[in-house]
Amino acid sequence: MFRRTDRTGHRWLPAGFAVAVAGWGANQFTPLSVVYRTQEQWPAVSVAAMFTTYLLGLLPGLLLGIPAAGRFGRRRAVRPALALTAAASALLAAAAVEPGVVYVSRLATGLAAGVLLTAGTSWLQELSAGSGRPNARLRRATWATGGGFAAGALTAGAVAEWLPSPMVLPAVVHALLAVAALAATRRTPETAPPFAGGRPEPFAAPLWRGALRHPRFVRVVLPASPAVFTAATVAYVVLPPLVADRVPGYAPLFSGLVTALTLGTGILVQPLADRLDHARSARATLAAMLAVIGGLLVSALAVYGKSARLVLVAAVLLGAGYGLTLVSGLREIERLAPPKDRTSAASLYQGAAHSGFVTPLLLSLTAGSASYPALLAGLAAVGLLCLMFTARHSRRHLP
């Protein structure tokens, strides 16, 4: 019995590799954006717009991933997305010649990531179902996603720092990894056969019958959801370029390090979110928002004092807020949505959480009217208002 489990226990690895590749591709842009701004002197607003374009592809990808995986099967949904993310990185490497291609690359990267983070995660969890470990499915999905995000930024930063062609080689590395994942998933078992007969239910229908119609989603989950990626993107997109002159010669590497620190902290605190979670209150969400507010205030101090060390402190706080907010929101969704709708509801929650990706662009657009420390303090004030609203409803409308 043990031998059989051992032989089949690693079937999930190619699917996990595919999910990690999605995160890698999404976050390799973070240290590259520092190269664009500090070495190539691209305007800050343009670079922020390039970063945000990822969101325009991600949201449709998240919405399409689940129905595509249900209609065509997990493998047939994942493999074209891997090919697309490889092509997107190959296109990103051409930014050295034509900066405008970055927009197309980011759009394609977002679309591929959306499919991979939904269909790929479902595939990974289903392949892990026979492991004999109750929490293996969620733990593997969490580590594959978060590990890909962190490793992509850290590796891209190191490659851009120490190897030639910093605008080209990081993207080529990811393209090759995506091709490797495409080969690795070729013979990975399918866990859900293609849909046969009739028409599958539209993606949005169960959501309106489940979590979205519940007042707790609107008054507790939704106000906190933008904090997930507002915290993350402030830490690793907004802050590193603002203190780049404090780490001369190491700006791309510093950016990758801040990204890895933020996301690594987000992974490590997730068990704490599970311990804080309580069905009769929103204490996990409230604690998460406090961490985000604290991180934003430290960020304002870091920018005001031009302190790279305070940026690292802010990255830890914002990373903790990112991880706690993400998990607490998903736990609320699990209680609000019927079991058959939870995957779709979680995907929609991820879409709401990713609205925080707009934050760097908004800050760049408003930087002419106020200083970055003032803007970051203003974000903290908005977070405090959301915290007060959520706290007021934290014990109401319980499922």
C-alpha positions in Angstrom: 0.0 0.0 0.0 2.8 2.4 0.9 4.6 1.6 -2.3 1.6 2.4 -4.4 1.0 5.8 -2.7 4.7 6.6 -3.2 4.5 5.8 -7.0 1.4 8.0 -7.5 2.1 10.6 -4.9 4.0 12.9 -7.2 1.5 13.1 -10.0 0.6 16.7 -8.9 4.1 18.0 -9.5 3.6 19.0 -13.2 0.4 20.8 -12.4 2.1 22.5 -9.5 4.9 23.5 -11.8 2.4 25.0 -14.2 0.8 27.1 -11.4 4.2 28.2 -10.2 5.1 29.3 -13.8 2.0 31.5 -13.9 3.0 33.3 -10.7 6.6 33.6 -12.0 5.5 35.2 -15.2 3.2 37.6 -13.4 5.9 38.9 -11.0 9.0 38.9 -13.2 7.9 42.3 -14.4 8.4 43.9 -10.9 12.3 44.1 -11.0 12.1 44.7 -14.7 10.0 47.8 -14.0 12.9 49.1 -11.9 15.2 48.6 -14.9 12.8 50.4 -17.2 12.6 53.4 -14.8 16.1 53.7 -13.5 18.2 52.5 -16.5 16.0 53.3 -19.5 14.3 56.4 -17.9 10.8 55.4 -18.9 8.1 57.6 -17.4 6.7 56.3 -14.0 3.1 56.6 -15.2 3.9 54.5 -18.3 5.6 51.8 -16.3 2.7 51.8 -13.8 0.2 51.5 -16.7 2.2 48.5 -18.1 2.0 46.9 -14.7 -1.8 47.5 -14.4 -2.5 46.1 -18.0 -1.9 42.7 -16.4 -5.2 43.1 -14.6 -7.1 43.6 -17.8 -6.0 40.1 -18.9 -6.2 38.5 -15.5 -9.9 39.2 -14.8 -11.2 37.5 -18.0 -8.7 34.7 -17.4 -10.1 34.1 -13.9 -13.7 34.1 -15.2 -12.9 31.8 -18.1 -10.6 29.4 -16.3 -13.2 27.4 -14.4 -15.8 27.0 -17.2 -13.0 26.2 -19.7 -11.6 23.5 -17.4 -15.1 22.1 -16.9 -15.9 22.0 -20.6 -12.5 20.8 -22.1 -10.9 19.2 -19.1 -8.1 20.5 -16.8 -5.2 19.6 -19.0 -6.7 21.0 -22.2 -7.3 24.3 -20.4 -3.9 24.5 -18.8 -1.6 23.6 -21.7 -2.7 26.4 -24.1 -2.3 28.9 -21.2 1.3 27.7 -20.7 1.9 28.3 -24.4 0.4 31.7 -24.2 2.5 32.8 -21.2 5.7 31.5 -22.9 4.8 33.6 -26.0 4.0 36.6 -23.7 7.5 36.4 -22.2 9.1 36.1 -25.6 7.3 39.3 -26.5 8.4 41.0 -23.3 12.0 40.3 -24.3 11.4 42.5 -27.4 10.8 45.5 -25.1 14.5 46.5 -25.6 13.6 47.2 -29.2 9.9 48.4 -29.0 8.6 49.5 -25.6 5.0 49.3 -26.7 5.0 45.5 -26.9 5.1 45.4 -23.1 1.4 46.3 -23.0 0.5 43.3 -25.2 2.8 41.1 -23.2 1.3 42.0 -19.9 -2.2 41.6 -21.3 -1.4 38.1 -22.5 0.5 37.2 -19.3 -2.6 38.2 -17.2 -4.9 36.2 -19.4 -2.7 33.1 -19.2 -2.2 33.5 -15.4 -6.0 33.8 -14.8 -6.6 30.4 -16.5 -3.6 28.8 -14.9 -4.5 30.0 -11.4 -8.0 28.6 -11.7 -7.9 25.6 -13.9 -4.3 24.7 -12.9 -5.0 25.0 -9.2 -8.1 22.8 -9.5 -6.0 20.3 -11.4 -3.3 20.4 -8.7 -5.8 19.9 -5.9 -7.5 17.0 -7.6 -4.2 15.3 -8.3 -3.4 15.7 -4.6 -6.7 14.2 -3.4 -5.2 10.7 -2.9 -2.2 11.9 -0.8 -3.8 10.8 2.5 -3.0 14.2 4.0 -6.1 16.3 4.7 -4.5 19.7 4.1 -2.1 18.7 1.3 -4.3 20.0 -1.5 -4.6 23.6 -0.1 -1.0 23.6 1.1 0.4 22.6 -2.2 -1.7 25.1 -4.1 -0.6 27.9 -1.8 3.1 27.1 -2.0 2.9 26.6 -5.8 1.2 30.0 -6.3 3.1 32.0 -3.7 6.4 30.3 -4.5 6.0 31.1 -8.2 5.3 34.8 -7.4 8.3 35.1 -5.1 10.8 33.1 -7.1 9.9 34.9 -10.3 10.6 38.3 -8.9 13.8 37.3 -7.0 15.2 35.4 -10.0 14.4 38.1 -12.5 16.0 40.7 -10.2 19.2 38.6 -9.8 19.4 37.9 -13.5 18.8 41.6 -14.3 21.5 42.6 -11.7 24.3 40.3 -12.6 23.9 39.1 -16.1 24.0 41.0 -19.4 20.9 42.1 -21.3 18.7 42.8 -18.2 15.6 43.6 -20.3 15.9 40.4 -22.2 17.3 37.5 -20.2 14.7 37.4 -17.3 11.9 37.1 -19.8 13.7 34.4 -21.8 14.3 32.4 -18.6 10.5 32.4 -17.9 9.7 31.5 -21.5 11.9 28.4 -21.2 10.3 27.4 -17.9 6.9 27.7 -19.5 8.0 25.4 -22.4 9.4 23.0 -19.8 6.1 23.0 -17.9 4.3 22.4 -21.2 6.4 19.3 -21.8 6.0 18.1 -18.2 2.2 18.3 -18.3 1.9 16.3 -21.5 1.3 13.0 -19.8 -0.1 14.2 -16.5 -3.4 12.5 -15.8 -6.7 14.3 -16.5 -8.9 14.6 -13.4 -12.1 15.9 -15.0 -13.2 14.6 -18.4 -14.5 17.2 -20.9 -18.1 18.2 -20.5 -20.4 16.0 -22.6 -24.0 16.9 -23.5 -26.1 19.9 -22.8 -24.8 23.3 -21.9 -22.8 23.9 -18.7 -24.2 26.5 -16.3 -22.9 30.0 -16.9 -20.1 31.0 -14.6 -21.9 33.9 -13.0 -25.2 32.2 -12.2 -24.3 30.3 -9.1 -22.5 33.3 -7.7 -25.6 35.5 -7.6 -27.4 32.6 -5.9 -24.6 32.1 -3.4 -22.0 34.4 -1.9 -22.6 37.6 -3.9 -26.2 38.0 -2.7 -25.2 37.6 0.9 -25.0 40.9 2.8 -21.9 39.7 4.7 -20.0 39.6 1.3 -20.9 43.2 0.6 -20.3 44.6 4.1 -17.4 42.5 5.4 -15.6 40.6 2.6 -15.8 43.2 -0.2 -14.5 46.2 1.7 -11.4 44.3 2.7 -10.7 42.6 -0.6 -8.8 45.4 -2.4 -6.4 45.5 0.5 -4.9 42.1 -0.6 -3.0 43.4 -3.6 -2.9 47.0 -2.6 -0.7 45.8 0.3 1.4 43.6 -2.1 1.8 46.1 -4.9 2.6 49.1 -2.7 5.4 47.0 -1.1 7.1 45.7 -4.2 6.0 48.0 -7.0 5.7 51.5 -5.4 8.4 51.5 -2.8 11.6 50.1 -4.4 11.9 52.7 -7.1 11.4 55.5 -4.6 14.5 54.5 -2.6 16.5 53.2 -5.5 19.2 55.9 -5.0 19.8 54.3 -1.5 20.9 51.0 -3.1 23.0 52.3 -6.0 23.9 49.6 -8.4 21.6 47.0 -6.8 18.1 48.5 -7.6 16.8 45.5 -9.6 18.1 43.0 -7.1 16.6 45.0 -4.2 13.3 45.1 -6.0 13.3 41.3 -6.3 14.3 40.9 -2.7 11.4 43.2 -1.5 9.0 41.2 -3.7 10.2 37.9 -2.3 10.1 39.2 1.3 6.6 40.5 0.8 5.2 37.3 -0.7 7.2 35.0 1.4 5.8 36.7 4.5 2.3 36.4 3.0 2.8 32.6 2.7 4.2 32.2 6.2 1.4 34.0 8.0 -1.4 32.1 6.4 -1.6 29.4 9.1 -2.0 32.3 11.6 -5.0 33.5 9.5 -6.6 30.0 9.9 -6.1 30.2 13.7 -7.6 33.7 13.9 -10.5 32.8 11.7 -13.8 32.5 13.6 -17.3 31.8 12.2 -19.0 34.2 14.6 -16.8 37.3 13.9 -14.4 38.8 11.4 -11.4 39.0 13.7 -9.0 37.5 11.1 -10.1 40.1 8.5 -9.8 42.9 11.1 -6.3 41.8 12.2 -5.3 41.7 8.5 -6.5 45.2 7.8 -4.6 46.5 10.9 -1.4 44.9 9.4 -2.1 46.6 6.1 -2.7 50.0 7.7 0.5 49.7 9.8 2.4 48.7 6.7 1.2 51.7 4.8 2.1 54.1 7.6 5.6 52.6 7.7 5.8 52.9 3.9 5.1 56.6 4.2 7.9 57.0 6.8 10.2 55.0 4.5 9.6 57.2 1.5 9.8 60.4 3.6 13.1 59.3 5.1 14.4 57.6 2.0 15.2 54.5 4.0 15.7 51.2 2.3 15.7 49.5 5.7 12.2 50.8 6.5 11.1 49.6 3.1 12.1 46.1 4.2 10.1 46.5 7.4 7.1 47.8 5.4 7.4 44.8 3.1 7.1 42.4 6.1 4.0 44.2 7.5 2.4 44.6 4.1 3.2 41.0 3.3 1.6 39.9 6.5 -1.5 42.0 5.6 -1.6 40.5 2.1 -1.5 36.9 3.4 -3.9 37.4 6.3 -6.5 39.3 4.2 -6.4 36.8 1.3 -6.9 33.8 3.6 -9.6 35.4 5.8 -11.6 36.4 2.7 -11.4 32.9 1.3 -12.5 31.4 4.6 -15.5 33.8 4.6 -16.3 32.7 1.0 -16.2 29.1 2.1 -18.9 29.7 4.7 -21.1 32.0 2.4 -21.1 29.9 -0.8 -22.7 26.5 -1.3 -20.1 23.7 -1.7 -20.7 23.4 -5.5 -20.2 27.1 -6.0 -17.1 27.7 -3.9 -14.5 27.4 -6.6 -16.4 30.0 -8.8 -17.0 32.2 -5.8 -13.3 32.1 -4.8 -12.3 33.0 -8.4 -14.6 36.1 -8.2 -13.2 37.0 -4.8 -9.7 36.8 -6.4 -10.9 39.2 -9.1 -12.1 41.7 -6.4 -8.8 41.3 -4.6 -6.8 41.9 -7.7 -8.4 45.4 -8.0 -5.5 46.4 -5.8 -3.3 46.1 -8.8 -4.6 49.5 -9.9 -3.0 51.2 -6.8 0.4 51.9 -8.3 -1.1 53.5 -11.4 -3.4 55.7 -9.2 -0.5 56.8 -7.1 1.6 57.6 -10.2 -1.3 59.7 -11.6 -1.8 61.7 -8.4 1.9 62.1 -7.5 1.9 65.5 -9.1 -0.7 66.9 -6.7 0.7 65.4 -3.4 3.9 63.7 -2.2 4.1 60.0 -2.0 4.3 60.0 1.8 1.0 62.0 1.9 -0.6 59.6 -0.6 0.5 56.5 1.3 -0.8 58.1 4.6 -4.1 58.8 2.7 -4.3 55.2 1.7 -3.9 54.2 5.3 -6.7 56.6 6.2 -9.0 54.9 3.6 -8.0 51.6 5.1 -9.0 52.8 8.5 -12.4 53.8 7.3 -12.9 50.3 5.7 -11.7 48.8 8.9 -14.3 50.7 10.9 -17.1 49.8 8.5 -16.1 46.1 8.5 -15.8 46.1 12.3 -19.3 47.5 12.6 -20.8 44.6 10.6 -18.3 41.9 11.7 -20.8 40.0 13.9 -23.9 40.6 11.7 -25.4 38.6 8.8 -23.6 35.5 9.9 -24.1 32.5 7.6 
